[in-house]
Amino acid sequence: MPPSKRSVAWHKALVCATAWSLWERGPASARRRIGLVAILYGGKWYRYVTNVLDPMVLPPVYVVALYWQRWRIEEAYLVVKRLLGLAYFACSAENAITTQLWATWILYAVLTDLTDAVAEALQQPFAMISVEMVYRGLYHFSQAYQRGLADDPIEYLARKASASGDNQGPRPKSLDTVRLLTNQLKA
């Protein structure tokens, strides 16, 4: 069944075409309707598939934002494995593995909250702050704390980040695209 374009929106150099009549492949008994959101930005089409068929329930702008957010899960696993050392287990006993998993994920949750607090202090989106740099900055905070030069990790990390830019990772290109798409589609 060919896709039918139900709505086309033009916003400056942005085209959003939404097709809500696609069919998922598979046996006829298992087929479901799926939606396709296609966004033309900078001469390149970005396509997103959704099972929410009503654009009033899930507007195209939210489809784009949700797809970008799903990569946060992948980034979380990367940080936990590489930065927090969960790629290797310290012991092969089931209890030791369970303890290491829980401890690592709790540390990640605390680190995420700390990064979010630093982002808020800098008035930046969370995605603009490097979790790795916040983690590495904790060592420097502990040294400053022991010398009596700092007593608040959020204030210390935010001050260091704004002074040197160390806590700010490179701006994700996809974040720029999402900002432009969502801001232009809302207008």
Backbone as a chain_set.jsonl record, in Angstrom:
{"seq": "MPPSKRSVAWHKALVCATAWSLWERGPASARRRIGLVAILYGGKWYRYVTNVLDPMVLPPVYVVALYWQRWRIEEAYLVVKRLLGLAYFACSAENAITTQLWATWILYAVLTDLTDAVAEALQQPFAMISVEMVYRGLYHFSQAYQRGLADDPIEYLARKASASGDNQGPRPKSLDTVRLLTNQLKA", "coords": {"N": [[0.854, -1.175, 0.0], [0.746, 2.119, -0.962], [2.38, 4.956, 0.571], [0.466, 7.615, 1.916], [0.472, 11.078, 1.89], [-0.478, 12.925, 4.508], [-0.171, 15.319, 5.788], [1.671, 18.241, 5.185], [4.14, 20.366, 6.192], [5.591, 23.557, 6.003], [8.366, 25.272, 7.062], [10.381, 27.829, 7.064], [13.42, 26.728, 5.942], [12.645, 24.146, 6.148], [11.057, 21.058, 5.76], [8.331, 19.086, 6.542], [7.013, 16.024, 6.179], [4.372, 13.876, 6.708], [3.441, 10.596, 6.761], [0.836, 8.424, 7.209], [-0.105, 5.946, 6.466], [1.292, 3.577, 6.131], [2.244, 0.104, 5.998], [3.34, -2.396, 8.18], [5.77, -4.873, 7.441], [5.304, -8.416, 6.969], [3.531, -11.483, 7.87], [0.099, -11.549, 6.779], [-1.719, -11.765, 8.911], [-0.349, -10.675, 11.013], [0.147, -8.069, 10.441], [0.472, -4.574, 10.977], [-0.571, -1.178, 11.108], [1.709, 1.46, 10.57], [3.356, 4.566, 11.268], [5.081, 7.046, 9.368], [7.393, 9.538, 9.725], [8.847, 12.078, 8.022], [11.471, 14.293, 7.693], [12.797, 17.028, 6.089], [15.821, 18.461, 6.213], [18.36, 20.721, 5.843], [18.876, 19.811, 3.256], [18.84, 17.078, 3.512], [17.006, 14.138, 4.108], [15.396, 13.041, 6.998], [14.138, 10.209, 8.472], [11.598, 8.772, 10.441], [10.044, 6.153, 12.207], [6.922, 5.253, 13.6], [4.523, 3.788, 15.846], [2.345, 5.106, 16.679], [-0.43, 6.403, 15.374], [-1.915, 8.73, 15.172], [-1.358, 12.023, 14.507], [-2.056, 14.058, 16.194], [-1.911, 13.024, 18.718], [0.768, 12.233, 18.941], [2.77, 14.449, 17.875], [4.829, 15.264, 14.971], [7.132, 16.685, 15.798], [7.622, 15.717, 18.348], [8.155, 13.068, 17.805], [10.654, 13.243, 16.549], [12.19, 14.311, 18.667], [11.931, 12.24, 20.581], [13.161, 10.068, 19.29], [15.772, 11.011, 19.225], [16.315, 11.056, 21.965], [16.376, 8.363, 22.613], [18.916, 7.508, 22.125], [20.288, 8.24, 24.338], [20.171, 6.134, 26.1], [21.931, 4.283, 24.961], [24.271, 5.778, 25.221], [24.432, 5.82, 27.981], [25.013, 3.13, 28.597], [27.535, 3.004, 27.381], [29.036, 4.813, 28.959], [28.858, 3.547, 31.449], [30.121, 1.101, 30.954], [32.711, 1.82, 29.889], [33.743, 4.099, 31.316], [33.044, 3.707, 34.025], [33.904, 1.164, 34.437], [32.511, -1.304, 34.014], [32.864, -3.127, 32.056], [34.373, -5.306, 32.607], [34.235, -7.907, 35.0], [34.948, -8.063, 38.48], [35.035, -10.44, 39.802], [33.984, -13.873, 39.436], [31.871, -14.924, 40.81], [28.381, -15.217, 41.429], [27.114, -13.536, 43.354], [29.057, -11.539, 43.68], [29.107, -10.417, 41.118], [26.482, -9.444, 40.939], [26.551, -7.556, 43.025], [28.541, -5.815, 42.029], [27.26, -4.912, 39.695], [24.965, -3.555, 40.767], [26.239, -1.6, 42.385], [27.672, -0.156, 40.452], [25.606, 0.844, 38.779], [24.224, 2.407, 40.624], [26.198, 4.296, 41.222], [26.337, 5.441, 38.676], [23.774, 6.588, 38.524], [23.941, 8.538, 40.556], [26.025, 10.066, 39.499], [24.82, 10.969, 37.154], [22.774, 12.568, 38.235], [24.381, 14.492, 39.469], [25.69, 15.589, 37.237], [23.463, 16.655, 35.947], [22.757, 18.609, 37.819], [24.995, 20.275, 37.648], [24.697, 21.098, 35.0], [22.323, 22.53, 35.255], [23.188, 24.56, 36.978], [24.916, 25.871, 35.262], [23.137, 26.704, 33.431], [22.602, 25.212, 31.114], [21.64, 22.724, 28.673], [21.327, 19.284, 29.645], [22.602, 17.54, 27.845], [24.728, 19.009, 26.934], [26.737, 18.905, 28.768], [29.553, 17.112, 29.73], [29.486, 13.924, 30.968], [31.645, 12.367, 31.6], [33.664, 14.288, 32.086], [32.643, 15.522, 34.363], [32.759, 13.375, 36.114], [35.553, 12.934, 36.19], [36.279, 15.383, 37.214], [35.524, 15.185, 39.843], [37.627, 14.121, 41.323], [39.399, 16.282, 41.417], [37.806, 18.057, 42.817], [37.707, 16.708, 45.278], [40.34, 16.973, 46.118], [40.524, 19.776, 46.373], [38.615, 20.093, 48.342], [39.787, 18.774, 50.535], [41.868, 20.528, 51.018], [40.496, 22.653, 51.906], [39.487, 24.462, 50.102], [37.13, 24.249, 48.732], [33.673, 23.428, 49.143], [31.282, 22.66, 48.055], [30.353, 20.466, 45.623], [28.873, 20.87, 43.242], [28.859, 23.645, 42.792], [31.628, 24.016, 42.629], [32.372, 22.408, 40.371], [30.807, 23.63, 38.394], [31.878, 26.214, 38.409], [34.527, 25.703, 37.597], [33.997, 24.657, 35.081], [32.81, 26.817, 33.738], [34.908, 28.592, 33.798], [37.027, 27.348, 32.406], [35.915, 25.671, 30.503], [36.188, 22.96, 30.656], [34.341, 21.013, 31.576], [32.484, 20.873, 29.628], [31.524, 18.96, 27.039], [32.08, 18.176, 23.53], [29.69, 19.74, 21.432], [26.902, 17.892, 20.656], [26.163, 17.03, 17.348], [23.703, 16.068, 16.593], [22.088, 17.145, 18.559], [21.972, 19.852, 17.882], [20.557, 19.637, 15.48], [18.128, 18.55, 16.422], [17.27, 20.649, 18.1], [16.89, 22.712, 16.192], [14.958, 21.522, 14.522], [12.814, 20.996, 16.311], [12.278, 23.557, 17.353], [11.61, 24.992, 15.025], [9.436, 23.547, 14.054], [7.573, 23.937, 16.036], [6.923, 26.574, 15.753]], "CA": [[0.0, 0.0, 0.0], [1.619, 3.292, -1.031], [2.154, 5.923, 1.634], [-0.262, 8.828, 1.535], [0.897, 12.21, 2.7], [-1.652, 13.544, 5.109], [0.113, 16.712, 6.106], [2.986, 18.749, 4.815], [4.336, 21.664, 6.833], [6.774, 24.277, 5.549], [8.855, 26.237, 8.04], [11.654, 28.342, 6.568], [14.064, 25.76, 5.048], [12.336, 22.849, 6.744], [9.856, 20.414, 5.251], [7.93, 17.928, 7.34], [5.973, 15.243, 5.534], [3.956, 12.798, 7.59], [2.634, 9.575, 6.095], [0.251, 7.593, 8.259], [-0.777, 4.803, 5.869], [2.239, 2.511, 5.818], [1.957, -1.179, 6.631], [4.511, -3.138, 8.598], [5.923, -6.116, 6.688], [5.102, -9.652, 7.709], [2.322, -12.217, 7.47], [-1.102, -10.712, 6.786], [-2.374, -11.799, 10.225], [0.445, -9.931, 11.992], [0.428, -6.724, 9.943], [-0.059, -3.421, 11.711], [-0.286, 0.116, 10.477], [2.758, 2.241, 11.216], [3.477, 5.914, 10.739], [6.398, 7.49, 8.943], [7.605, 10.981, 9.793], [10.033, 12.414, 7.241], [11.823, 15.692, 7.868], [13.857, 17.484, 5.216], [16.579, 19.501, 6.895], [19.686, 20.905, 5.262], [19.005, 19.011, 2.045], [18.866, 15.654, 3.846], [15.773, 13.635, 4.706], [15.47, 12.225, 8.212], [12.888, 9.449, 8.531], [11.335, 8.146, 11.735], [8.881, 5.284, 12.176], [6.21, 5.211, 14.866], [3.284, 3.014, 15.831], [1.274, 6.024, 17.056], [-0.901, 6.825, 14.057], [-2.6, 10.018, 15.221], [-0.381, 13.099, 14.708], [-2.497, 14.918, 17.294], [-1.438, 12.364, 19.94], [2.225, 12.31, 18.908], [3.156, 15.309, 16.749], [6.146, 14.956, 14.393], [8.211, 17.29, 16.58], [7.912, 14.823, 19.464], [8.776, 11.857, 17.254], [12.066, 13.571, 16.359], [12.817, 14.448, 19.984], [11.981, 10.928, 21.229], [14.197, 9.262, 18.655], [17.079, 11.475, 19.676], [16.484, 10.674, 23.359], [16.65, 6.925, 22.792], [20.36, 7.297, 22.101], [20.783, 8.46, 25.703], [20.321, 4.805, 26.698], [23.191, 3.747, 24.446], [25.346, 6.536, 25.847], [24.514, 5.383, 29.374], [25.76, 1.871, 28.614], [28.924, 3.302, 27.05], [29.666, 5.418, 30.139], [28.954, 2.539, 32.503], [31.127, 0.101, 30.595], [34.047, 2.353, 29.671], [34.192, 5.025, 32.346], [32.867, 3.158, 35.368], [34.584, -0.125, 34.518], [31.647, -2.48, 34.061], [33.182, -4.012, 30.934], [34.967, -6.514, 33.185], [33.79, -8.179, 36.359], [36.054, -8.283, 39.405], [34.979, -11.827, 40.278], [32.999, -14.63, 38.662], [30.783, -15.388, 41.678], [27.108, -14.544, 41.131], [26.892, -12.471, 44.323], [30.0, -10.456, 43.382], [28.648, -9.767, 39.881], [25.284, -8.682, 41.297], [26.984, -6.398, 43.824], [29.229, -4.887, 41.142], [26.244, -4.3, 38.84], [24.19, -2.587, 41.555], [27.097, -0.482, 42.794], [27.993, 0.645, 39.275], [24.422, 1.583, 38.341], [23.946, 3.441, 41.632], [27.173, 5.351, 40.957], [25.917, 6.117, 37.456], [22.605, 7.417, 38.851], [24.44, 9.695, 41.304], [26.8, 10.859, 38.552], [23.85, 11.622, 36.274], [22.155, 13.656, 39.006], [25.398, 15.535, 39.645], [25.859, 16.232, 35.934], [22.265, 17.453, 35.728], [22.855, 19.78, 38.696], [26.005, 21.159, 37.056], [24.07, 21.686, 33.814], [21.367, 23.533, 35.74], [23.962, 25.693, 37.499], [25.475, 26.566, 34.105], [22.003, 27.033, 32.569], [22.835, 24.504, 29.859], [20.949, 21.431, 28.63], [22.11, 18.15, 30.156], [23.413, 16.971, 26.766], [25.901, 19.855, 26.68], [27.715, 18.679, 29.829], [30.185, 15.805, 29.619], [29.426, 13.105, 32.184], [33.025, 11.95, 31.878], [34.41, 15.398, 32.684], [32.142, 15.689, 35.736], [33.33, 12.26, 36.872], [36.982, 13.198, 36.399], [36.376, 16.578, 38.042], [35.297, 14.841, 41.256], [38.936, 13.966, 41.953], [39.913, 17.629, 41.684], [36.995, 18.611, 43.908], [38.118, 16.084, 46.544], [41.607, 17.595, 46.507], [40.218, 21.134, 46.828], [37.869, 19.948, 49.599], [40.756, 18.443, 51.585], [42.658, 21.726, 51.295], [39.598, 23.685, 52.394], [39.233, 25.445, 49.052], [35.785, 24.052, 48.172], [32.817, 22.589, 49.978], [30.106, 22.268, 47.279], [30.84, 19.924, 44.349], [28.163, 21.45, 42.097], [29.394, 24.993, 42.594], [33.028, 23.87, 42.215], [32.43, 21.904, 38.998], [30.246, 24.653, 37.508], [32.853, 27.306, 38.327], [35.638, 25.231, 36.765], [33.516, 24.498, 33.709], [32.612, 28.121, 33.105], [36.208, 29.258, 33.686], [37.918, 26.725, 31.423], [35.19, 24.888, 29.51], [36.579, 21.555, 30.765], [33.215, 20.113, 31.799], [31.597, 20.863, 28.488], [31.995, 18.124, 25.945], [31.728, 18.746, 22.235], [28.251, 19.84, 21.21], [26.453, 16.834, 19.755], [25.56, 17.561, 16.126], [22.296, 15.698, 16.586], [21.369, 18.068, 19.439], [21.706, 21.041, 17.082], [19.495, 19.293, 14.549], [16.882, 18.417, 17.177], [16.852, 21.995, 18.514], [16.366, 23.427, 15.035], [13.724, 20.881, 14.068], [11.726, 21.185, 17.264], [11.944, 24.977, 17.44], [10.955, 25.432, 13.801], [8.142, 22.89, 13.908], [6.643, 24.518, 17.015], [6.552, 27.937, 15.33]], "C": [[0.902, 1.241, 0.0], [1.324, 4.269, 0.096], [1.366, 7.123, 1.119], [0.16, 9.945, 2.465], [-0.349, 12.92, 3.207], [-1.405, 15.002, 5.455], [1.518, 17.062, 5.667], [3.087, 20.136, 5.431], [5.629, 22.278, 6.327], [7.142, 25.297, 6.61], [10.261, 26.637, 7.61], [12.261, 27.322, 5.613], [13.764, 24.341, 5.484], [11.041, 22.311, 6.159], [9.567, 19.22, 6.136], [6.789, 17.236, 6.628], [5.64, 14.076, 6.44], [3.061, 11.845, 6.816], [2.12, 8.618, 7.16], [-0.423, 6.347, 7.703], [0.187, 3.699, 5.461], [1.816, 1.231, 6.529], [3.262, -1.861, 6.977], [4.567, -4.441, 7.807], [5.695, -7.316, 7.586], [3.863, -10.358, 7.217], [1.094, -11.326, 7.635], [-1.766, -10.663, 8.163], [-1.636, -10.955, 11.264], [0.709, -8.498, 11.566], [-0.258, -5.672, 10.799], [0.249, -2.171, 10.921], [0.804, 0.805, 11.277], [2.824, 3.613, 10.547], [4.909, 6.241, 10.387], [6.429, 9.01, 9.009], [8.906, 11.254, 9.064], [10.264, 13.913, 7.345], [12.965, 16.009, 6.912], [14.55, 18.648, 5.905], [17.968, 19.571, 6.275], [19.922, 20.049, 4.036], [19.028, 17.513, 2.293], [17.554, 15.269, 4.515], [16.091, 12.796, 5.928], [14.122, 11.538, 8.352], [12.79, 8.716, 9.872], [10.041, 7.35, 11.635], [8.253, 5.265, 13.563], [4.969, 4.339, 14.736], [2.102, 3.846, 16.339], [0.801, 6.685, 15.765], [-1.553, 8.2, 14.042], [-1.585, 11.127, 15.479], [-0.8, 14.092, 15.789], [-2.052, 14.338, 18.641], [0.072, 12.478, 20.042], [2.638, 13.139, 17.69], [4.553, 14.962, 16.233], [7.307, 15.524, 15.198], [8.595, 16.384, 17.753], [8.533, 13.511, 18.995], [10.277, 12.084, 17.094], [12.784, 13.625, 17.707], [12.939, 13.096, 20.683], [13.04, 10.029, 20.604], [15.585, 9.702, 19.086], [17.329, 11.032, 21.111], [16.799, 9.195, 23.529], [18.14, 6.635, 22.754], [20.983, 7.56, 23.458], [20.989, 7.118, 26.408], [21.637, 4.188, 26.251], [24.388, 4.463, 25.071], [25.526, 6.128, 27.307], [25.299, 4.08, 29.478], [27.238, 2.102, 28.302], [29.656, 3.87, 28.261], [29.865, 4.37, 31.225], [30.035, 1.512, 32.196], [32.536, 0.682, 30.569], [34.545, 3.172, 30.857], [34.133, 4.413, 33.744], [33.351, 1.713, 35.495], [33.713, -1.359, 34.577], [31.9, -3.431, 32.89], [33.755, -5.345, 31.431], [34.461, -6.67, 34.613], [34.99, -8.525, 37.232], [36.137, -9.734, 39.849], [33.915, -12.556, 39.47], [31.852, -15.163, 39.511], [29.525, -14.559, 41.411], [26.853, -13.362, 42.073], [27.813, -11.275, 44.053], [29.572, -9.692, 42.13], [27.421, -8.906, 40.169], [25.645, -7.427, 42.079], [27.667, -5.364, 42.94], [28.239, -4.179, 40.22], [25.466, -3.216, 39.585], [25.024, -1.371, 41.935], [27.408, 0.436, 41.618], [26.796, 1.461, 38.817], [24.009, 2.652, 39.353], [24.92, 4.602, 41.453], [26.795, 6.135, 39.711], [24.725, 7.037, 37.729], [23.033, 8.686, 39.598], [25.207, 10.633, 40.367], [25.885, 11.609, 37.583], [23.166, 12.779, 36.983], [23.129, 14.812, 39.202], [25.62, 16.3, 38.338], [24.665, 17.128, 35.62], [22.29, 18.722, 36.583], [23.887, 20.781, 38.166], [25.428, 21.851, 35.82], [23.085, 22.778, 34.218], [22.099, 24.771, 36.261], [24.556, 26.521, 36.362], [24.393, 27.045, 33.129], [22.213, 26.487, 31.157], [21.971, 23.244, 29.852], [21.897, 20.326, 29.1], [23.065, 17.613, 29.092], [24.676, 17.78, 26.473], [27.007, 19.636, 27.71], [28.255, 17.258, 29.709], [30.134, 15.077, 30.966], [30.832, 12.678, 32.578], [33.821, 13.061, 32.552], [33.932, 15.679, 34.112], [32.738, 14.603, 36.619], [34.806, 12.524, 37.188], [37.204, 14.433, 37.269], [36.148, 16.304, 39.519], [36.616, 14.639, 41.999], [39.49, 15.337, 42.333], [39.112, 18.314, 42.797], [37.448, 18.022, 45.242], [39.438, 16.671, 47.041], [41.377, 19.016, 47.041], [39.473, 21.091, 48.166], [38.827, 19.667, 50.761], [41.628, 19.634, 51.95], [41.803, 22.88, 51.817], [39.274, 24.754, 51.373], [37.837, 25.335, 48.445], [34.98, 23.188, 49.127], [31.543, 22.134, 49.255], [30.558, 21.759, 45.908], [30.159, 20.553, 43.131], [28.727, 22.826, 41.771], [30.832, 24.928, 42.072], [33.118, 23.447, 40.745], [31.872, 22.925, 38.009], [31.225, 25.811, 37.327], [34.016, 26.908, 37.425], [35.212, 25.114, 35.3], [33.353, 25.841, 33.02], [33.936, 28.861, 32.927], [37.055, 28.677, 32.552], [37.203, 25.962, 30.324], [35.496, 23.41, 29.587], [35.391, 20.616, 30.894], [32.237, 20.091, 30.647], [32.217, 20.024, 27.394], [31.661, 18.789, 24.623], [30.212, 18.717, 22.044], [27.829, 18.729, 20.25], [25.762, 17.433, 18.534], [24.077, 17.247, 16.102], [21.479, 16.614, 17.488], [21.046, 19.35, 18.692], [20.545, 20.79, 16.132], [18.16, 19.215, 15.265], [16.375, 19.782, 17.614], [16.226, 22.75, 17.343], [15.038, 22.846, 14.58], [12.578, 21.172, 15.021], [11.338, 22.646, 17.371], [11.202, 25.452, 16.2], [9.59, 24.789, 13.625], [7.117, 23.464, 14.882], [6.139, 25.875, 16.572], [5.337, 27.934, 14.434]], "O": [[1.741, 1.385, 0.889], [0.18, 4.405, 0.531], [1.591, 7.584, 0.0], [0.2, 9.773, 3.683], [-1.155, 13.439, 2.435], [-2.323, 15.821, 5.42], [2.437, 16.25, 5.776], [2.219, 20.982, 5.216], [6.649, 21.596, 6.234], [6.304, 26.104, 7.011], [11.213, 25.873, 7.775], [11.677, 27.062, 4.56], [14.546, 23.43, 5.216], [10.045, 23.029, 6.074], [10.463, 18.434, 6.442], [5.707, 17.807, 6.489], [6.536, 13.362, 6.891], [2.033, 12.254, 6.276], [2.906, 8.064, 7.929], [-1.239, 5.739, 8.395], [-0.096, 2.956, 4.521], [1.113, 1.274, 7.54], [4.185, -1.901, 6.164], [3.531, -5.047, 7.533], [5.868, -7.244, 8.802], [3.212, -9.91, 6.273], [1.05, -10.463, 8.511], [-2.318, -9.63, 8.543], [-2.218, -10.563, 12.275], [1.427, -7.775, 12.258], [-1.383, -5.842, 11.27], [1.214, -2.12, 10.158], [0.823, 0.742, 12.506], [2.398, 3.785, 9.405], [5.842, 5.766, 11.036], [5.586, 9.683, 8.416], [9.953, 10.726, 9.438], [9.353, 14.707, 7.11], [13.991, 15.329, 6.925], [13.943, 19.691, 6.149], [18.666, 18.56, 6.201], [21.044, 19.604, 3.795], [19.221, 16.745, 1.351], [17.053, 15.988, 5.38], [16.967, 11.932, 5.883], [13.081, 12.197, 8.351], [13.757, 8.129, 10.359], [9.061, 7.813, 11.051], [8.955, 5.261, 14.574], [4.43, 4.172, 13.641], [0.982, 3.343, 16.42], [1.546, 7.439, 15.138], [-1.722, 8.778, 12.968], [-1.001, 11.177, 16.562], [0.021, 14.885, 16.249], [-1.84, 15.084, 19.597], [0.603, 12.786, 21.109], [2.834, 12.596, 16.602], [5.371, 14.423, 16.978], [8.365, 14.9, 15.272], [9.77, 16.297, 18.109], [9.341, 12.913, 19.705], [11.08, 11.225, 17.458], [13.861, 13.05, 17.865], [13.959, 12.831, 21.319], [13.739, 9.306, 21.315], [16.472, 8.873, 19.29], [18.455, 10.664, 21.446], [17.437, 8.817, 24.511], [18.586, 5.622, 23.294], [22.113, 7.136, 23.703], [21.896, 6.988, 27.23], [22.375, 3.634, 27.065], [25.391, 3.834, 25.409], [26.649, 6.096, 27.811], [26.157, 3.941, 30.35], [28.102, 1.46, 28.899], [30.776, 3.453, 28.559], [30.924, 4.313, 31.85], [30.78, 1.103, 33.087], [33.455, 0.11, 31.156], [35.654, 2.952, 31.342], [35.052, 4.58, 34.545], [33.216, 1.109, 36.559], [34.129, -2.374, 35.135], [31.209, -4.442, 32.759], [33.638, -6.372, 30.764], [34.284, -5.689, 35.336], [35.925, -9.191, 36.789], [37.209, -10.203, 40.232], [33.039, -11.921, 38.882], [30.943, -15.797, 38.976], [29.601, -13.35, 41.193], [26.42, -12.3, 41.626], [27.39, -10.126, 44.184], [29.664, -8.465, 42.085], [27.33, -7.771, 39.7], [25.101, -6.353, 41.819], [27.411, -4.168, 43.076], [28.363, -2.976, 39.987], [25.324, -2.097, 39.094], [24.56, -0.237, 41.817], [27.41, 1.659, 41.762], [26.939, 2.642, 38.5], [23.494, 3.7, 38.964], [24.518, 5.763, 41.523], [26.916, 7.36, 39.687], [24.679, 8.154, 37.213], [22.545, 9.778, 39.304], [25.052, 11.852, 40.439], [26.156, 12.758, 37.235], [22.995, 13.851, 36.404], [22.742, 15.978, 39.109], [25.725, 17.527, 38.346], [24.829, 18.227, 35.091], [21.888, 19.79, 36.12], [23.672, 21.991, 38.231], [25.643, 23.045, 35.615], [23.028, 23.832, 33.585], [21.673, 25.899, 36.011], [24.684, 27.739, 36.485], [24.69, 27.704, 32.133], [22.032, 27.184, 30.159], [21.606, 22.745, 30.916], [23.115, 20.435, 28.962], [24.207, 17.269, 29.398], [25.595, 17.277, 25.826], [28.115, 20.143, 27.531], [27.481, 16.307, 29.599], [30.668, 15.554, 31.967], [31.164, 12.636, 33.762], [34.573, 12.8, 33.491], [34.736, 16.035, 34.974], [33.173, 14.874, 37.738], [35.244, 12.353, 38.326], [38.204, 14.519, 37.982], [36.54, 17.11, 40.363], [36.708, 14.956, 43.185], [39.99, 15.526, 43.441], [39.666, 19.053, 43.611], [37.562, 18.747, 46.231], [39.63, 16.845, 48.244], [41.971, 19.407, 48.046], [39.677, 21.953, 49.021], [38.694, 20.249, 51.838], [42.083, 19.733, 53.089], [42.319, 23.953, 52.131], [38.831, 25.844, 51.737], [37.406, 26.232, 47.72], [35.523, 22.333, 49.826], [30.8, 21.309, 49.785], [31.089, 22.532, 45.112], [30.8, 20.747, 42.099], [29.031, 23.129, 40.618], [31.208, 25.689, 41.181], [33.853, 24.054, 39.966], [32.402, 23.074, 36.908], [31.382, 26.329, 36.222], [34.442, 27.695, 36.58], [35.982, 25.435, 34.394], [33.714, 25.991, 31.852], [34.076, 29.668, 32.008], [37.719, 29.416, 31.826], [37.815, 25.633, 29.308], [35.114, 22.66, 28.688], [35.436, 19.507, 30.359], [31.251, 19.356, 30.69], [33.295, 20.334, 26.885], [31.031, 19.846, 24.597], [29.544, 17.768, 22.455], [28.356, 18.642, 19.14], [24.864, 18.262, 18.681], [23.276, 18.062, 15.645], [20.3, 16.844, 17.221], [19.951, 19.89, 18.849], [19.655, 21.629, 15.994], [17.163, 19.75, 14.779], [15.179, 20.056, 17.515], [15.163, 23.355, 17.483], [14.1, 23.587, 14.287], [11.49, 21.553, 14.589], [10.149, 22.946, 17.474], [10.259, 26.236, 16.31], [8.675, 25.422, 13.098], [5.922, 23.477, 14.587], [5.05, 26.291, 16.965], [4.894, 28.994, 13.991]]}, "num_chains": 1, "name": "protein.A"}
